[in-house]
């Protein structure tokens, strides 16, 4: 075949790159020598990710090509194309690129003298945004005097340079370097545009003066103990500080069969982290825009709540878990013969697991009415209840007219560059990339992989306010940094700073809770979530063995993802105090560096 280009989705590249325990082989050197040229209209760093379809074309040799590409793929979905060797194959490459509006081309400086290639690159800039990444000999920049699209140049053709160049494209690192000498009339000494860091940077703990070896050894020991004691078959730990991901590592396997090693790019069931990473941001957005008023009532927004004991329940009490709701309703125990089927049909269209379908309309006809008619205790006392976020999802959907799974994608995940976060991951990703949870022998009678573990959320079609979200650690870190930045990320403001402050700070007179968010317990004897966490810390845990904790005082994000419910629910993760001990080790490493 004359067509020789190969097209590789970058999520597959990430998987291949993650066969080792680290997602990235980060360098300690933190000085960015990348020079940004031709950026008069501020294309770099790239913004508006939700409107971009990004392709990466490379003539670089390995491993630099992979390092550069894999870092690009941390920020948004990127498709990779190799430059054809034969000139007559450029037509096929052009055809493959027609549906991409942003083209990132990475080359060694020697390739700039290839006339046919540069003609092709220049043609792509007609109607598209092109960024040319050049590695090596700066004297070759003179070949680009005719170019008006952005160029990023680094004098070194190394893996470290590739990392810095890729992060520069998306604002993971600021560009401050200037040309050290004149290479042409257009590219003269001192030329170079300055940018700011607007997204996460990927480096290692040494970049912040922390002892990388000690930190890794401490975390390794705790997680390996957890795996050895069968608290969970595997886990991913991510630490970000001061806008930098300084630790990211996968441990163990998907299951105790030890067939599939855990990778940092794997997708986990977030369980109750859904509450703060899906439903709460929707409520935050609607609240600050005046679409909903937290001091108004369920009956005001939900017609079905009128005439029930929840008509006058205030949304603020719902968000604080002080509305008097019953803690838990085991809906799956009330299933009747005929409610489930092993085959899909119009009558059984809601899939709850492989080979298991629930009666169409079951949530609307059975579950939601049961919640609305359930017992209501006096308000004011803190009683953690999943019903709270069922309610807030309904309120949000009624006010937006958009299903919550679509709303959060449109408003947050896509523009933020959160590529895996969302509901129903089996509709979007290979099953093998999703970590299995419980081997459910009572309700769904199958191993759950890519279907939400929470029974109620499953019966609601996998989409609920309290559970159902799946994501990678990287996606969760992006969301965490958005909150640390008090509502801004990637050059876009998603929330007013005061909105983030309101929801994440202590808002209850009777508990430690914020609005939707859990918080550090003021009773220091409880050491929750960590004996060293500051009083400003907020976040949430998840039943499947997950957590994210964000400490504004230390500008710290700590993420732990596991499947502690596999193959059956285990309490070992709690008994060994795994999550808190890792968090303690992180704080101790920070303290030692001060």
N, C-alpha and C positions, 0 to 999 in steps of 0.2 A: 504494500500500500504506500502511496505517495504521502498520505497524511500520517505524520509521525508524532504529532504533538500528543501529549498525555495530559489529561485533566484529572486533578486529584482534589477532592474536597478537603479543606484544611482541618476539618475535625478528624479525618482519618490520619492526617499528618500529625496531629496532636496525639492521637492514640499511639502511633508508632514511636513518637518521641518519648512517650511516657512509659515505655517498657521498663525503664529503670525506675527506681523508687522516687527520684526527683522529677518534677515536670520540666525543670529547666536547669541546665548547668550554669548557674549564675556566676559572674565574675565579681571579685571584690572591688576592683577598680571602679570608681564612680565618676570619673571625669569624662564628660562627653566632648569629644573632639569633632563632632559632626558640625559641619558648616551648612547653613540653610541659605540657598540662593533663589532669586526670582520669586520671592514670596510677597510681592507688592499687594496682592489682593487677599492675603492671609488664608490661603488654602490649607497650609500646614500650621498647626496640627489639624487633622481632619475632624470636622464636626458633623452634626446632623446624620448620625449613623443610620437612623431609621430610613433615610432616603437614599442610602448608598448600597449599591451592589459592587463589591470590591473584588478585583482580580489581581493576582500577583504573577508577574512574568519574570523569569530569571534566566540568566546565562551564567550565573555564578557556579563555581565548583562546590562540591560537598566538602565538609559539613556546613560551610558558611551559608549556602542556600537554604538549608533546613533551619538553621538557627535564626536567620532573618525571617523566614516565613512563619516559623512557629511562634515567634514573638508577635508578629502582626496578628496572628490568629487569636491571641489573648484578648484583643480589643474588639474584634468584630468578626463576623463570618467572612472568610476569604477563600476564594477558589484559586488553585495554583495551576499554572501552565508553564510548560518548558518551551523555550525558543527553539524552533526547528533548525536543524543543521542545513537542510536544503532550502535554498531561497524560494523555490517554487511552492513550498508548503506554507508560506506566509498567508496565502489566501484562506487556507483552512483555519489558521489561528485567528485571523480577522473575523471570520464567521463565528467562531466560538466565543469571541469577545463582544459580540454585538449587544448582548443584554446586560453588560456591565457598564456602569457610568463612572467608575473610578478605577484607574489602572496604575498599579505600582510596579515599576520596572527596576530590577536590580541587576547591575552589571559590574564587571571589572573595568577599570578605566581603559584598558587596551581595546575593549569592544566598541569604544566610541568612534573608532576609525572605520568601522564596518558600515559602509554607506547604505547598503540595502536595509540593514537592521535599523539604523537611525531614521531612515525614511519611513519605515514601518511605525516606529515609535511616534514620530511627528504626526503621522496620519491619525493615530489613535487620539491625539489631542484635539482633533476636530470634533467638537460636540461632547467631549468627555473631559474629566479632570485627570491629568497624568502627573505622577510624581516619579522622577528619575533618581534612583539611588546609585551613586557611583563610589566604588571602592578603589583606593590605590592612587596611582600617579596623578597628581594634580595638574601636571602640564597638559594632560589630555583634555582638560576642561575647555581649552581654547577651541576644541571641535564643536562646542555647544553655544557659540556666540549667537547663533540664530534662534536658540530655544527661549521660549517665554514662559513655559510652565515650570513649577518648582523643581529644584535640584537639591538633593542632600548629598554631601560629599564628606567622606572620611579618608584621611590619608593612609589608614591601615586596612588591609584586607584580612581581618582576623575575626574570630567568633565574638570577641568582646565588642569590636566595632559593629558587627552585625546586630548584636543586641541593642546597642546604643542607637544605631540608625533606625531600627524598627520602632523603638520606643519614641524616637523623635517624631516619627510620622504621626503618631496618635497623641503626642503630648505626655507620654509617660516619663520622658526626660525633657528638660528645657534645652533649647539650642541657644548657646551664647558665644560659640567659637566664631572666629573670623578667619578669612584667608590669610595665611602667613606671608604670602608673596603674590605678586601679580602673575597670572597665568594668561591673561589676555586683556584687551582694553575693557571688556565687559566685566571680567572677573579679576578685579584689581586688589591689591593689598588692603586688608581691612574690610573687604566686602563680607556681608553676612547679616541675616536677619535674626532678631532675638525673639524667642518665644518663652512661654511659661509652662511649667508642668501643670497639666489639667486632668490627668488620669493616673491610675496606679503605675508605679515603677516596679520592675522586677529585678531584684538584686539579691544580696544575702546579708546576714546579720552583721558581718564585718563592716559593711558600708556605713553602719550606724555606731561602730565602735564596740559592738557586742562580740563576745567570744562564740563564734559559730560552732566550733567543735564541742564546747561545753554544752551549749544549748541543744544541739542535735543529740548528743549523748543522753542528756536528761530526758528529752522527749522520747527518744528511741526506747529507753529503758522502761518507761511507763506504758507506752503503747504495746511493746513486745510482751510485757507482763500481761496486759489485757488480752492479747491474742492467745498467749500460752494458757491462761486461765479460762479461756473460752467465754470471755465477756463479750466478745464480738470477733468474727472471723477476719475482719480487716477494718481499716480506718484511713482517713485523710486528715492531716493537720495543716492548717494554714495560719500564719501570723503576718500581720501587716502593721507597720509603725511609721508614723510621719509620712504617710502616703506611699510607702514602699513595702512591697511583699518581700519579707526577709527570710521567710521559712515556708516551704510547701513540700510535703512529703506524703507518700502513700505507703501503707503498711499492710501486710497480710494478704488475704485472698478474698474473693467474692464469697466463697463458702468454705466450710471445713474440709471439703474434698481436696482443696489446695490445687485446683486445676487452673484457675484464672487469677493471676496476681491483680491486686487492686492498683489502679492508676489514678493519678491526680485528676485526669480528665473524666473519670467515672461520674455517673449521675446517681444521686442518693435521694431517697424519700425524706423530705424535710420534716414531715409530721407537723407538730405545732409551731415550728418556725414559720409555717405558712401564715400564722396569725399576724406576724410583724413584717413579713416580706411580701405579702400579697394583699390581704384585706386591710390592714392598717394604713399602708401608703395610699390606698384608694380612698379611705376615709379622711386621711390628712389632706389630700388634694381637694376633695369635695367640701371639707370643712373650711379650709382657708379661702375657697372661692364663694362661700356663702350658699352653696347648694344644699348642704345639710347643717343643722344647728344641733350640736351635741346636747344642748339643754332643752331640746324639743323631745317629743315622745315617739314611741313605736307606733302608736295609733295615728299620729300625725302623718307618718310616711307610709304606713302599711295598712291598707284597708282591712286586710284579713286579721290584723291585731285588734281592730275595733270590736268592741263587744266581748273581748276576752279580758282575763285578769292582767294582761300586759299592755292594755291600751295606754295607761299613763306612765309606763316605764320609760325613764329618761335614757337617752342614748349614752350619756356620759357614764351613768351607772353600769350600763352594758359593757362599755369599754374598760371599766375598772373592775369588772367581775363583782359588782356590788348590787346587781339588779334583783337578787333573790332567786335566780334560776337554780334548778336542780343541777347537781354537778355533772351527771352523765345519764343518758338514756340508751340502754343497750338495744337498739332497734333490731339488730340481727336476730335477737332471741325471740322476737315476736313474728318472725316470718311464718307464713302459713303454706300448706301444700298448694302448689300452683303459682307461688310468687317467684320462683326461680325456674330457669330452664337451662339445659346444656346447649341449646341451639338459639341462634338469633332469629328474630322475626319482627314483624310490625308490632306484635303484642309483647315481645321481649326484646326491646331495642337497646337497653341500657346494659353495657358490658361492665361487669364488676371484677372479672378476672378471666384468664384463659379458660374457655369452655364453661363460663358461668354468666348468665344474663338474668337481670331482674325485670319484673313486669314494668312495662312502659307507664310512666306517670306515678310510680310508686312514691317518689319523694314528695311530689306536689299533693298527692291524694292521701298519703298516710303519714309520712314523717313530719312534714311541716305542720300539719294540723295537730299532731301529737305534741310538738314543741309549743305551739301557741296555747294549747289547752293544759299544758303541764302545770304542776303545782308551783305557786309563787310564794316564796318566803319573804319576810320583811327586808326592805332594802337597807344598805349601809354596811352590812357585814361582808367581808371578803370571802367569797366561795368561788373557787376557780371552776368555770363551766364552759364546755365547748359550745353550748347553745348560744353564748354571746356572739361568737363569730359567724354562726349560721345566720343570726339576726342581722349583723352588720353587712354581710354579703347581700342579703335581701334588700336592705335599705339602699346600698350602693347601686345595685342593679336597677331598682325601681327609679332611682333618681337620674341615672345616666342613660338608661335604655339600652345598655350594652352588657352582655355577659361578662362577668368579672375576669374570666380567663382571657378575653379579648381586650378588655379595658387595660389591664396591667401590662399586657404586651405592647399595646399602642402607646400608652402614656409613660411607661417606665422601662421595661426590659429591652425593647428594641433600640430606643435612643441611647440607653446606657451601655449597650453592647453586651448585655447578659444573654448569651446565645442559647443556653440550655434551660434556663429557669422557665418554669411554666407547668401547667397541668397536662395530664395525659401524654406522658413522654413517649409511650409506645407508638403514638401517631406521628412522631417526629424523629425518633432515633432508633437505631438497632437495639434489639432486646439485650444483646450481649454487652452493651455499654452501660446498662442500668443495673445497679446493685440489687440482688434479690433480698427480700425481707423474710417474712414468716412462711413456713410450710403450713398453711391454714387447713387444719384437718376437721374443723367443725362447721364453718360457714361456707367457704368457697372451695374447699377440698382440693387445693392445688398449691404449688409453690408460687408465691407472689413475686413477680418480677416486672416492674414497670406499671403495676397497678397499686393504688394507694393502700397502705397497710390498714389505716383506720377504717373500721367496718362501716360507720355511719357515712363517712365521706365516699366510700365505695358505692354504697346504696344510693347516694345522691349523684351517681354518674362519674365519680372521681373528681368532682369539682365542688369544693366546699370552702367556707370561710376559715375553718379551723385546721384543715389538713387537705392534702392533695397536691401540694407544690413539690416539684422535683427540681434539683439544680446541682451544679458542681460547686466546689469550694471557691473557685475563681469568680463565679457569678455572685456568690454570696459576699465575697470580699468587695466587689464593685458596689453592691448595695450598701455594705457597711461603710465604705468610704464616702458615699453620698451623704450618709447621716453624719459622719464625722465632719464633713465639710459644711454641715448645717444647711443642706439642701441643694448644693451645687456640685456638679460633676461634668467633666468633659466640656467645660465652657458654657454649660446650660444650667439655668436655675430651675429646679423642679419644685422646690418648696421655699417659702419664706423661711428665713432663719428662725424667726420666732415660732413658726409652726413646729419645726423639729424640736426646738427647746421645750415647747409645751407638751408634746406627746411623749418625749423621752424622759422628762423630769418627773419627780415624785408628785403625783396629783391626788393621792388618797390620804385621808386622815386616819384610815384604819389599816392600811397595808403599805407595802413598799412599792406598789405598782405605779407605772405611768399609764397613759392612755394606750392600751393595747400592748405596750412594752412591759416586760418584766425588768426588775432592777436589782442592784446589789442590796442585800439585806442589811438594814442599819444595825441589826443585832450581830455584832462582830463575832460572837461565839458560834454563830451558825456557819461562818466561813463560806457564805454563798454570794456569788458563784466561786469565789476564791478568797482565801484569807488575806490576800494582798490587793484585791481589786479596790479601786477608789469608790467613794460614795456616789460618784457620778456615773458609774457603769450601768449600762442598760443592754438589753438583748432578749434572748429567749432560748429555751431548750426544746427538744423534740423527743417524743416517746420512742422513736426508732433508734435513738442514740446519737442525736445531733445537738449542736448548739452554736450560737454566735453571740459573743459578748464584745461590746464596744465601750472603750474607756476614753472619754474625751480628755481627761486629765493627762493621760499618757499618750494620747493620739494613737490608740492601740485597737486592733481588731484581732480577735481570736476565734477561730472556727475549728470545730471538731465534728467530723461526719463519720458515722459508723452504722452498721446494721445489727445492733445488739439483739434484735428480735429474731435473728436467724439461728437455727432453723425453728426454734421456739423462743418465746419471750424469756429473757434471762435478766436477773437483777444484779448480775456480777459487776456490770459497769458502775452501778451505784455503790455496791459493797466495796469495790476497790477504789472508789472515788477518783476514777480515771480523769474525767474532764477537769475537775478542780485542781488536781495535782499537776496536770500539764500547764494549766493557767498559772499556778504558783511558780512553776519552773521558768515561765516566760518573764514574769515580774522579777524574779530573782536575777535573771540574766541582765535585765535592764538596770536593776539596782547596782549590780556589780560593775557596770560600765560607767556609772556616774562618778 
